Amino acid sequence: MIDVDDLLRKTSRTFALAIPLLPEPTRRAVSVAYLLFRVADTLEDATEWPRASRVVALGDFVTALGDRSAAPALRARWLATPPCRHEGYLELLGELPGVLAELDRLPPRARAIIVRHATRTAEGMARVVTRGSEHGVLTLGSVEELRDYCYLVAGIVGELLTELFLNDAVQLESVRADLEADMVLFGEGLQLVNILKDERADAGDGRSYMPPAVPRAEVLELARRDLVAARRYIDALRRARAPRGFVAFTSLCVSLASASLDRLDAESGAKLTRQDVFGILERVKSLV
């Protein structure tokens, strides 16, 4: 068996801190889901591969989500010519058979939710990659394209989390409509903050998610509006007496994003320090 928590720590920033706040069985399901989405992200962002290789790899990943026997050969193929230089991501690709084995240990309903959404995001990522240059350079040209991209990589995550929450806590049925109204904006807001935060690094890797003709202030304002929706989502969880871990998990993600946005508003490219992050973590734990 693989060490899921160890892989989370090696491949994640925010989620490695937030996921342990969740109660079981949701924690295990979200952990496995995160790792599978990170595999898809790694294949999409494969800076060492040309466009065609990325598209093929994403299609092969979708195949492996339905046919576990494909995973060992994919692992060998991907690592023979590594797609990136990040040691944690490469270790995760090498553990693909083990991650899929963990997926198969989940209850059938949770497993089906994760497979459906991971498939959707990988297929969407493949479509995005085909729009880039032969060498994988991608530029988004409008706010609409930016939001479409955010949906594929983060809005779908909001949908996945909401389905898992509803599956694991029946009391949330009373606020299903409220959660579903804001779940995509929740994910979009977190992703917009990441894009703003990583703008320079992405440009160095040949990606430009910030549309050149769109003022940066407009994207900042969109992120702020999305985080308002994310707070409504958290309020709905509280009203329905969701498990404390659901509230803590979502609150930490939104608190970190909000603090990052405030820092970015004051200074382009500025990021939270480790001390900032752990201070927010302790504050969320004390308030939930």
Secondary structure, DSSP 8 states (H G I E B T S, - for coil): ---HHHHHHHH-SHHHHHGGGS-TTHHHHHHHHHHHHHHHHHHHT-TTS-HHHHHHHHHHHHHHHH-GGGHHHHHHHHHHS-S-S-HHHHHHHHTHHHHHHHHHHS-HHHHHHHHHHHHHHHHHHHHHHHTS-TT--EE--SHHHHHHHHIIIIIHHHHHHHHHHHHH-GGGGGGHHHHHHHHHHHHHHHHHHHHHHTHHHHHHTTEE-S-TTS-HHHHHHHHHHHHHHHHHHHHHHHHTT--HHHHHHHHHHHHHHHHHHHHHHHSTT----HHHHHHHHHHHHHH-
